[in-house]
Amino acid sequence: MAAMAALQSSMATLSLSSNSFFGQRLSLPSLSPPQVKSPEKPCLIVVKLKRWERKECKENSLPVLHKMHVKVGDTIQVIAGDDKGKIGEITKIFRHNSTVIVKEINLKTKHVKSREEGEPGQIIKIEAPIHSSSVMLYSKEKNIASRVGHKVLDDGKKVRYLIKTGEIIDNAENWKKVKEESKKTEVAATTAS
């Protein structure tokens, strides 16, 4: 009790000026010369955001589409993850986040509710995307995975080729096969629905 009374009496005798108040900043005299505004634009500080906070966008608010070393229809080998060593064909690519879907690889189970009365629910397997850095182009002829290179042919065409084997990936026959298969799947999907 005596200590409490001594504290209250010392607080009462403490005189506060109007310039310094608890919670306010003290204005100290500045030692540096006064700041002069430059006619240039102020420097904007750019903070690097986490990947999940915001997508990288262009000025027109569309996402930045990344260049990828693989295309639809390429035969690839998975080099990282649970399906490491498996070989498959790319069916779809997502350029905004650099992922690919490979046929019959990285299968995940999905539980689907029934859409109509009397129809049972289902558990189906779907192909989940894999990051493009986890796949490598694969040569069926020599059974080897390789990095991709670019070169210009004599007729002026720019093509991709496998560095280890020298095998050219981009040719007209491969593209015709891919286009025909995609048309067949579209026709089958429309007739099924």
MONORTA-V940998 format. One record per residue. N is the residue number from 0. SS is DSSP state (H for helix, E for strand, - for the rest). PSI is psi in degrees with one decimal (NA if undefined). NEAR is the number of other ideal C-beta (glycine too) atoms within 10 Angstrom. Layout:
BEGIN
n=[N N]
ss=[SS SS]
psi=[PSI PSI]
near=[NEAR NEAR]
END
This chain:
BEGIN
n=[0 1 2 3 4 5 6 7 8 9 10 11 12 13 14 15 16 17 18 19 20 21 22 23 24 25 26 27 28 29 30 31 32 33 34 35 36 37 38 39 40 41 42 43 44 45 46 47 48 49 50 51 52 53 54 55 56 57 58 59 60 61 62 63 64 65 66 67 68 69 70 71 72 73 74 75 76 77 78 79 80 81 82 83 84 85 86 87 88 89 90 91 92 93 94 95 96 97 98 99 100 101 102 103 104 105 106 107 108 109 110 111 112 113 114 115 116 117 118 119 120 121 122 123 124 125 126 127 128 129 130 131 132 133 134 135 136 137 138 139 140 141 142 143 144 145 146 147 148 149 150 151 152 153 154 155 156 157 158 159 160 161 162 163 164 165 166 167 168 169 170 171 172 173 174 175 176 177 178 179 180 181 182 183 184 185 186 187 188 189 190 191 192]
ss=[- H H H H H H H H H H H H - - - - - - - - - - - - - - - - - - - - - - - - - - - - - - - - - - - - - - - - - - - E - - - - - E - - - - - - - - - - - E E E E - - - - - - - - E E E E E E E E - - - - E E E E - - - - E E E E E E - - - - - - - - - E E E E E E - - E E H H H E E E E E - - - - E E E - E E E E E - - - - - E E E E E - - - - - E - - - H H H H H H H H H H H H H H H H H H H H H -]
psi=[-39.8 -37.1 -37.0 -40.5 -38.1 -37.4 -42.6 -37.3 -35.7 -34.2 -34.6 -33.8 -15.5 121.1 132.0 134.8 164.2 -18.4 -31.9 119.1 143.9 130.8 -14.2 153.4 144.5 134.3 106.2 149.1 133.5 137.5 -19.1 155.8 158.0 145.6 136.1 130.9 132.4 149.7 -14.1 167.8 146.6 149.8 125.4 131.5 126.2 123.5 129.2 122.4 159.3 155.9 -36.1 -8.5 -41.4 141.6 147.8 125.1 157.2 -178.1 -30.6 17.0 12.1 148.4 150.1 128.6 121.3 147.8 140.2 152.5 -2.0 157.1 169.8 134.0 -9.0 144.4 128.0 165.6 135.1 128.5 -2.1 150.7 -169.9 -32.0 28.0 131.2 -13.7 149.7 136.8 -176.5 138.8 128.7 -26.2 146.9 148.7 105.7 -20.6 -24.6 14.6 45.6 158.3 154.4 127.3 138.3 125.6 24.4 146.3 52.3 133.4 149.0 138.7 130.5 118.0 130.0 159.3 143.7 -30.0 163.1 139.1 -15.3 129.6 157.7 168.0 156.5 112.4 160.4 128.8 155.3 120.7 154.6 150.1 144.2 143.4 -21.5 -11.6 3.9 152.6 140.9 146.1 137.6 118.2 -32.9 -46.6 -1.1 54.8 142.3 144.7 158.9 165.8 142.5 165.6 137.3 160.8 127.3 175.1 -33.7 4.5 5.4 134.7 123.6 160.5 146.7 159.6 129.2 -42.2 -38.6 -22.1 4.3 130.5 129.1 -47.2 105.8 165.1 -34.6 -42.7 -43.2 -36.8 -41.0 -44.5 -44.7 -41.5 -42.4 -40.2 -37.5 -39.7 -43.5 -36.4 -43.6 -42.2 -38.2 -38.6 -35.2 -30.1 -31.7 NA]
near=[5 6 7 8 9 10 10 10 10 9 8 8 7 7 5 8 6 5 8 10 10 5 4 8 7 7 8 6 4 8 5 5 6 5 7 5 6 8 4 6 6 7 7 5 5 6 4 5 10 6 8 6 7 8 13 11 11 9 5 5 7 10 12 10 12 13 7 17 17 20 17 16 16 22 17 23 21 21 14 12 13 9 19 10 8 15 16 22 16 23 18 12 16 14 14 13 14 17 19 26 18 26 10 13 23 19 12 9 8 11 8 11 8 10 7 5 5 5 9 7 9 10 8 10 10 11 17 13 15 22 12 21 12 17 27 19 25 20 17 9 8 13 9 15 19 19 10 17 14 10 11 9 11 5 5 6 12 9 13 18 18 21 11 14 13 12 16 14 19 16 11 8 7 15 13 10 11 17 12 10 14 13 10 10 11 10 10 10 9 8 7 6 5]
END
